Amino acid sequence: MKIAFFSTKPYDKDFFEKHNQTHELTFYDVALSEISVRLTEGFDGICVFVNDKVNASVIEKLAKLGIKLIALRCAGFNNVDLEAAHKSNIVIVRVPAYSPHAVAEHAVALIMALNRKTHKAYNRVREGNFSLEKLIGFDLYHKTVGVIGTGKIGDAFARIMQGFGCKVVAYDIFPNQSLIDSGVKYTSLDEVLQQSDIISLHCPLTDKTLHLINETSIVQMKTGTMLINTSRGALIDTQAVVEGLKSKKLGYLGLDVYEQESNIFFNDLSEEILVDDTLARLMTFPNVLITSHQGFLTEEALTQIAIITLNNITAFEKGQKSGNEVEL
Ligand code: NAD
């Protein structure tokens, strides 16, 4: 099949070309949008990532241009208008699991860096400053870690935190029996918010989870709570979190995702003026650590993303089901 890739970086091209045998792949670095959609003329399908706009108007244009398949090279599909795709007879496939460990381990990396301030120590030592002032952290051992969403990534994350000797409490609409067997205690969302020293978000972004962390939920947290989000930016009402940091209710914030990340994350803007005042404000806090959506960025995850996406495309071409179709 002839597939147009959007929002591609050199590593996408490397991993996909390494594993591709049968399809004709064209890599565009621009994101899919109402304007760039015209680049899909002459293609059978497209491959998109987390911040590509796959709304109703783009889908209508894709259908007119003869696109039959949208292959997401990610797990989340909150950026796709499923109803519009269904109406246009365009099939959506995704990569439901590639390496849950990649994202779970990145959440732990944020916790460790925020707690022990390794990012600050690294810079200090490089400048010849060997002082330990203001580098005091806390033992993770025996702390309570709240996991919201215990699917593949939340499961991997909970088990790592158990390895540190943490007590893990969790909230999910579908509790995971093997985690219960391992000692994780499921409880209500309110209790997770109230009991945890560290809260990590691992649920998908849906109408129900939009701004799950907001002014009301922050009020319930312990003073000094560490909040980690490696899932989707809009799980958090960012302005409420800024207020929570200012009032010191939130003691630490680790973000790999941000509600307004599209057009910012994945790009080198070091010579540009940052126009997002909320992100700029977040970057001023000494207890905030932001990475630009790199949870998935491991050799293992990129390999699996390429192999599974290419298999999804091949299955569609053969009129078969890959099992990775996103249904309405
Ligand atoms: P998953 O589908 O395996 O697990 C999601 C879990 O969330 C499920 O157990 C589900 O029951 C639960 N859930 C759904 N709605 C809920 C609600 N209202 N309240 C509480 N729990 C709810 O997904 P996963 O593979 O573990 O991925 C989780 C999320 O991580 C994805 O949706 C995606 O947004 C994000 N993600 C981020 C990166 C990154 O690079 N930072 C990479 C991959 C995935």
Residues whose N, C-alpha, C, O or C-beta is under 5 A from the ligand:
A	BS01	NAD	A75 G76 P96 V103 I148 G149 T150 G151 K152 I153 G154 Y171 D172 I173 F174 H202 C203 P204 L205 K208 T209 T230 S231 R232 D256 H293 Q294 G295 F296
